[in-house]
Amino acid sequence: MSSAAVQSLEALLLDRRLGSTLPGLTPPPRLLPTGIEPFDRVLGGGWRMGTLSELAGRTGTGRTHLLVGTLRQAAAAGQVVALVDALDRFDPASAAGAGLDLERLLWVRGPSILAEQARPAVLDGAIRLAIRAFDLILRAGGFAVVALDLRDVPVRRLQALPAVTWLRLAQVLEGQDTVGLLLADVPLARSARGVSVVCQGEPRWAGTSAQSRRLAGFAPVWTVRSATGIVTSPAGGYGRTSAHG
């Protein structure tokens, strides 16, 4: 193939955001730290920008702490962040108390419903609207972090969504200076270069005897899955998690 043809092909691949397929043209990843040093260390420096990643785990495992930390860090750096809250689970007062500048947060608030009591049509409608809002905000650009909070949405409802839903969102993020985050009870999806973080809590006990022994909280354990492998943090992380994590 001639030099001109090679250059033309390279230009076409770059124009279509496929430059990473060319040896020597892959730029170093742009990372957004969370400000939570043990977690950033497990991530390799922070969330990778231009990708869709996810935080999964049950209530009390610290996933919300990681989300708020990510939003707080970006806002403190002067960036604007967004949160699409499908079932109105976000607590702005607690987030502000943790240091998040709410003036730099776009909060898209969904209906306040209990998933187990809501009619299927209402629940499915809330999920669709949240995903649509997430998509629109990503396309608008200008946000350092855009998160979609799907906590408490039944797993069967999420697994019924077409796989193309997440593929489309990942494609929108390609090339952007934005971190896309999914927050759910179980892993859902990620970009090829994104990560899946599963949060778990290891019980921590206080007391010097069997009679005085009591549950003092949970130490977070993070399992990070990516295209390069799996990394599990040692128990302890940043300390105890709350019952609302």
C-alpha positions as CSV (number, residue, x, y, z in Angstrom):
1,M,0.0,0.0,0.0
2,S,1.4,3.4,-0.9
3,S,2.3,6.0,1.7
4,A,-0.6,8.3,0.6
5,A,-3.1,5.4,0.9
6,V,-1.8,4.6,4.4
7,Q,-2.1,8.3,5.5
8,S,-5.6,8.4,4.0
9,L,-6.7,5.3,5.9
10,E,-5.2,6.6,9.1
11,A,-7.0,9.9,8.7
12,L,-10.3,8.0,8.1
13,L,-9.8,5.9,11.2
14,L,-9.0,9.0,13.3
15,D,-12.1,10.8,11.9
16,R,-14.3,7.9,13.0
17,R,-12.7,7.8,16.5
18,L,-10.9,4.5,15.7
19,G,-7.4,5.9,16.1
20,S,-6.8,3.5,19.0
21,T,-6.6,0.7,16.5
22,L,-3.4,2.3,15.0
23,P,-0.1,1.4,16.7
24,G,1.7,4.4,18.0
25,L,-1.4,6.6,17.8
26,T,-3.0,5.6,21.1
27,P,-2.7,8.6,23.5
28,P,-2.3,8.0,27.2
29,P,-5.6,7.6,29.0
30,R,-7.2,10.7,30.5
31,L,-8.1,10.0,34.1
32,L,-10.4,11.6,36.5
33,P,-9.4,10.9,40.1
34,T,-12.1,10.4,42.8
35,G,-10.0,12.0,45.6
36,I,-10.4,8.7,47.6
37,E,-6.7,7.6,47.4
38,P,-7.1,3.9,48.1
39,F,-9.8,3.6,45.5
40,D,-7.9,5.7,42.9
41,R,-5.0,3.4,43.5
42,V,-7.1,0.3,42.6
43,L,-8.4,2.2,39.5
44,G,-4.9,3.0,38.4
45,G,-5.3,6.7,39.0
46,G,-9.0,7.3,38.5
47,W,-11.9,6.8,36.1
48,R,-11.0,6.8,32.4
49,M,-12.6,9.6,30.6
50,G,-14.5,9.0,27.4
51,T,-15.7,5.6,28.7
52,L,-18.7,4.1,30.4
53,S,-17.9,2.5,33.8
54,E,-20.1,1.2,36.6
55,L,-20.4,0.9,40.3
56,A,-22.4,-2.1,41.5
57,G,-23.2,-3.4,45.0
58,R,-25.9,-3.8,47.6
59,T,-27.0,-1.1,50.0
60,G,-24.3,-0.5,52.7
61,T,-21.3,-1.4,50.6
62,G,-20.1,2.2,50.0
63,R,-21.0,2.6,46.3
64,T,-22.8,6.0,47.0
65,H,-19.7,7.2,48.9
66,L,-17.6,6.5,45.8
67,L,-20.1,8.2,43.5
68,V,-20.3,11.3,45.7
69,G,-16.5,11.3,46.0
70,T,-16.2,11.3,42.2
71,L,-18.7,14.2,41.8
72,R,-17.1,16.1,44.7
73,Q,-13.6,15.9,43.2
74,A,-14.7,17.1,39.8
75,A,-16.8,19.9,41.2
76,A,-13.9,21.0,43.4
77,A,-11.7,21.3,40.3
78,G,-14.2,23.8,38.8
79,Q,-16.0,21.2,36.6
80,V,-19.8,20.7,36.2
81,V,-21.2,17.3,36.9
82,A,-24.6,15.7,36.4
83,L,-26.6,13.0,38.1
84,V,-29.7,11.3,36.6
85,D,-31.6,9.9,39.6
86,A,-34.1,7.3,38.3
87,L,-36.0,6.6,41.5
88,D,-35.2,9.7,43.6
89,R,-32.6,8.0,45.8
90,F,-30.1,10.8,46.0
91,D,-29.8,12.8,49.3
92,P,-28.4,16.2,48.4
93,A,-28.1,17.3,52.1
94,S,-25.8,14.3,52.8
95,A,-23.8,14.9,49.7
96,A,-23.3,18.6,50.6
97,G,-22.3,17.6,54.0
98,A,-19.6,15.3,52.4
99,G,-18.3,18.4,50.5
100,L,-20.1,18.2,47.2
101,D,-20.7,21.7,45.7
102,L,-24.4,21.5,44.7
103,E,-24.1,24.6,42.6
104,R,-22.0,22.6,40.2
105,L,-24.4,19.6,40.1
106,L,-27.2,19.1,37.6
107,W,-29.6,16.8,39.4
108,V,-32.3,15.2,37.2
109,R,-34.8,13.8,39.7
110,G,-37.0,10.9,38.8
111,P,-40.3,9.9,40.5
112,S,-40.0,8.9,44.1
113,I,-41.4,5.4,44.0
114,L,-40.9,2.0,45.7
115,A,-39.9,-0.4,42.9
116,E,-41.6,-3.4,44.6
117,Q,-44.9,-1.5,44.9
118,A,-45.0,0.4,41.6
119,R,-47.0,-0.7,38.7
120,P,-44.7,-2.2,36.0
121,A,-45.7,0.4,33.5
122,V,-44.7,3.2,35.9
123,L,-41.4,1.6,36.8
124,D,-40.5,0.9,33.2
125,G,-41.4,4.5,32.3
126,A,-39.1,5.8,34.9
127,I,-36.3,3.7,33.7
128,R,-36.8,4.8,30.1
129,L,-36.9,8.5,31.0
130,A,-33.8,8.2,33.1
131,I,-31.8,6.5,30.3
132,R,-33.1,9.1,27.8
133,A,-32.0,11.9,30.1
134,F,-28.6,10.3,30.6
135,D,-28.2,10.0,26.8
136,L,-29.2,13.7,26.2
137,I,-26.8,15.0,28.8
138,L,-24.0,13.0,27.4
139,R,-24.7,14.3,23.9
140,A,-24.9,17.9,25.2
141,G,-21.3,17.7,26.4
142,G,-19.6,20.0,28.9
143,F,-19.8,17.7,31.9
144,A,-16.8,16.1,33.6
145,V,-19.0,13.4,35.1
146,V,-22.5,12.2,34.1
147,A,-23.9,9.4,36.4
148,L,-27.1,7.3,36.0
149,D,-28.3,6.1,39.4
150,L,-30.4,3.0,39.0
151,R,-30.2,1.8,42.6
152,D,-33.2,-0.3,43.8
153,V,-34.4,-0.9,40.2
154,P,-35.2,-4.7,40.1
155,V,-32.5,-6.6,38.3
156,R,-35.0,-8.3,36.0
157,R,-36.1,-4.9,34.7
158,L,-32.6,-3.9,33.9
159,Q,-31.6,-7.2,32.3
160,A,-34.7,-7.0,30.1
161,L,-33.2,-3.8,28.4
162,P,-31.7,-4.4,25.0
163,A,-27.9,-4.7,25.0
164,V,-27.8,-2.0,22.4
165,T,-28.9,0.5,25.1
166,W,-25.5,0.4,26.7
167,L,-23.6,0.1,23.5
168,R,-25.1,3.3,22.2
169,L,-24.3,5.2,25.4
170,A,-20.7,3.9,25.3
171,Q,-20.4,5.2,21.7
172,V,-21.7,8.6,22.6
173,L,-18.9,8.9,25.3
174,E,-16.1,8.0,22.9
175,G,-13.7,10.9,22.5
176,Q,-15.3,13.0,25.2
177,D,-13.7,14.6,28.3
178,T,-16.5,13.0,30.3
179,V,-16.7,10.0,32.6
180,G,-20.0,8.1,32.3
181,L,-21.0,6.1,35.4
182,L,-23.8,3.6,36.0
183,L,-24.8,2.9,39.6
184,A,-26.9,-0.2,40.2
185,D,-27.3,-3.2,42.5
186,V,-25.6,-5.5,40.0
187,P,-23.1,-5.1,37.1
188,L,-24.8,-4.0,33.9
189,A,-22.4,-2.8,31.3
190,R,-19.2,-0.9,30.5
191,S,-17.2,0.4,27.6
192,A,-14.4,-1.8,26.3
193,R,-12.0,0.5,28.1
194,G,-14.2,1.2,31.1
195,V,-14.3,-0.7,34.4
196,S,-16.9,-2.6,36.4
197,V,-16.5,-2.0,40.1
198,V,-18.3,-4.4,42.5
199,C,-18.5,-3.1,46.0
200,Q,-18.8,-5.4,48.9
201,G,-18.6,-4.9,52.7
202,E,-16.5,-7.0,55.1
203,P,-17.9,-6.9,58.7
204,R,-15.8,-5.1,61.3
205,W,-16.3,-6.0,64.9
206,A,-15.6,-4.1,68.1
207,G,-15.2,-5.4,71.6
208,T,-12.6,-7.4,73.5
209,S,-14.7,-10.4,74.5
210,A,-17.6,-12.5,73.2
211,Q,-20.0,-10.6,75.5
212,S,-18.9,-7.2,74.3
213,R,-18.5,-8.0,70.7
214,R,-20.6,-5.8,68.4
215,L,-20.8,-4.9,64.8
216,A,-18.9,-1.6,64.3
217,G,-19.5,-1.3,60.5
218,F,-18.2,-2.6,57.3
219,A,-14.8,-2.3,55.6
220,P,-15.2,-1.9,51.8
221,V,-13.7,-4.4,49.4
222,W,-13.6,-3.4,45.7
223,T,-13.3,-5.8,42.8
224,V,-12.4,-4.0,39.6
225,R,-12.9,-5.7,36.3
226,S,-11.5,-4.4,33.1
227,A,-10.2,-5.6,29.7
228,T,-6.8,-6.2,31.3
229,G,-7.9,-8.3,34.2
230,I,-9.4,-8.3,37.7
231,V,-8.0,-6.4,40.7
232,T,-9.4,-6.8,44.3
233,S,-8.6,-4.3,47.0
234,P,-7.6,-5.4,50.5
235,A,-10.3,-5.0,53.1
236,G,-10.2,-1.6,54.8
237,G,-10.3,0.8,51.9
238,Y,-11.3,4.3,53.2
239,G,-12.9,3.1,56.4
240,R,-16.4,2.1,57.5
241,T,-19.3,2.4,55.1
242,S,-22.7,3.7,56.1
243,A,-26.0,1.9,55.9
244,H,-26.9,4.2,53.0
245,G,-24.0,3.4,50.7
